[in-house]
Amino acid sequence: MPSAGSTSANADSPDLWAQLTSKRVLITGGLGFIGSNLARRLAAGGARVTVVDSLVPEYGGNMFNLADLEAEVRVNIADVRDPHSVSHLVRGQDFLFNLAGQTCHLDSMRDPHTDLEINCRAQLSILEACRKFNPTLKIVFSSTRQIYGAPRYLPVDEAHALAPVDVNGVNKLAGENYHLVYHRVHGLRTCVLRLTNTYGPRMRVKDDRQTFLGIWFRRLLEGEPILIFGDGAQIRDFNYVDDVVDALLIAATDERAVGEVFNLGAPDFLSLKELAALLVELRDGQGEYRLVPFPGERRRIDIGSYYADYRRISERLGWQPRVSLREGLARTLDFYSQHQKHYWNDDAADA
Amino acid sequence: MPSAGSTSANADSPDLWAQLTSKRVLITGGLGFIGSNLARRLAAGGARVTVVDSLVPEYGGNMFNLADLEAEVRVNIADVRDPHSVSHLVRGQDFLFNLAGQTCHLDSMRDPHTDLEINCRAQLSILEACRKFNPTLKIVFSSTRQIYGAPRYLPVDEAHALAPVDVNGVNKLAGENYHLVYHRVHGLRTCVLRLTNTYGPRMRVKDDRQTFLGIWFRRLLEGEPILIFGDGAQIRDFNYVDDVVDALLIAATDERAVGEVFNLGAPDFLSLKELAALLVELRDGQGEYRLVPFPGERRRIDIGSYYADYRRISERLGWQPRVSLREGLARTLDFYSQHQKHYWNDDAADA
């Protein structure tokens, strides 16, 4: 069982774990950031976990994320773009956490077809496999705040218009919609969580492909200044990864989540400049940040300020983020101080 | 020049035709229903028209639609899923009317990957080709009311939530979003029209793959009863194809349309039962209709009643439908009475 301190009341409840212990769970993108943290929690709670991951070098998969759990978690290297692997892997599972995705916004503009293959076509293949071979399993899909585009009001609730500003957002929206259509038309038991910025141990920090925050951690620990694009006044909200794992477990086990869409979010949103200052403070003043002009290709897909209204999941399913930003950042910096060679030394990435 | 009687004031204006006459125009899906009607109008107005069509048997392409214009319109048989053909064909064009699509909702649920290839992947290829080889041409994309899903209020305006109920709707929404993203990020001059039910000469009537109304025309002319699913109380609005051609021409030539989304619609919406009764009346009472239970797979993707609020395009661009439903249906029935062998005799389909 997971330790009480790091989880919300709901994600810790015996009822929830009664549904998961000894059950078969498949996690796509399971060697990645959120997937590996979820796999660790599930394995600790006695679930029979299989992770599937392609280990595409540009994405979040990293063998080190589960290297110490070789006996507990089955690792299956495969690409969700391959419908045959997927069709085999979904059979017999009780839960599917569908987290695999291409996450880099700039890459989606430079190579839109690859983003489409992963975030659209593979999603259809996964859902078709479930429909044909395992129509009763529970499915949780990780969507993203990116599908809202530039907020028209704050905080952004689930009824906000969906106007993605880049190909990644367009395709993630399609992926989300497939999950909802397969619920309504085929009766699949799907749920969609729209994640905001997630951070914590095991994220990709070697560059900014997964999130801008990753490269901030790296630069801070390497003694390089954090670079903030623009004036640093853009507001963001942040979830510590353990809180996101809570939400995934609750969404998977609460029948009221089926067919529904929920935002995640956090009470302590702040500007990027404030975030950078907080990070420097947590390093006892070691480090600095600099404001730099927006590169053109980033400016064109920037969404301005964002923070989520997450009352829906709080009120309906009882989820609440439990780890404060300060605490979460401190834990994350600790983690990378210890394990940096596995996250930004390319030669040792999967040692 | 097109005849004044069949077009709105705007689509007839010398200013509009000054932009089109002698210009190079590419129409994807140009042997299909709307594409061929558009090609005819453009050719009559002196534009240099190339149509590209795959002639996939299940879709709307039909050689007969342009058979009498062999000298005026260049017909290029190719599939928009082939990025190499597309890259070649967009070069040197002044306008692109991007109408190619998989339109059948049921097919999209039975074979979702094919729908994705045409309505998503090919759209990305077309836009990438424009970005690389012809970034200044004007592009009009034909989207669909299907992306709204089941209306939450009537009439449905462009701000209505987008919640498609089938894979076709999900993919058409992605296709629309790509066009908007490529405008905002890459500066392509795109415009999106969300079409409602369109009818008229040259539509597919051999079955209901393109629209339910097609098979109604066929059955009526064959002396078979029109079959209405459910209680026939569902409301729909209908545009005669000449009015849609007006809208396409206006959208392509009015700079205020760039980057914008517009509903099409009509003032005379009515229930399916009323529509069937009107058709029988137009045939001097020859014919009948029957209410039949919804087949399950159709019921699950039905959207209930729909009619559009089209004030935005009326107020901003001056478009108005000009052909009444009664007049349009009469013209359509006349057309198929004369040409039925080219539309539902499979052997003669492209004679």
Interface residues (C-beta under 8 A of the other chain):
Chain A: M109 P112 H113 L116 C120 R121 L124 S125 E128 A159 A161 L162 A163 P164 V165 D166 V167 G169 V170 N171 L173 A174 N177 Y178 L180 V181 R184 V185 R300 I301
Chain B: M109 P112 H113 L116 C120 R121 L124 S125 E128 A159 A161 L162 A163 P164 V165 D166 V167 G169 V170 N171 L173 A174 N177 Y178 L180 V181 R184 V185 R300 I301
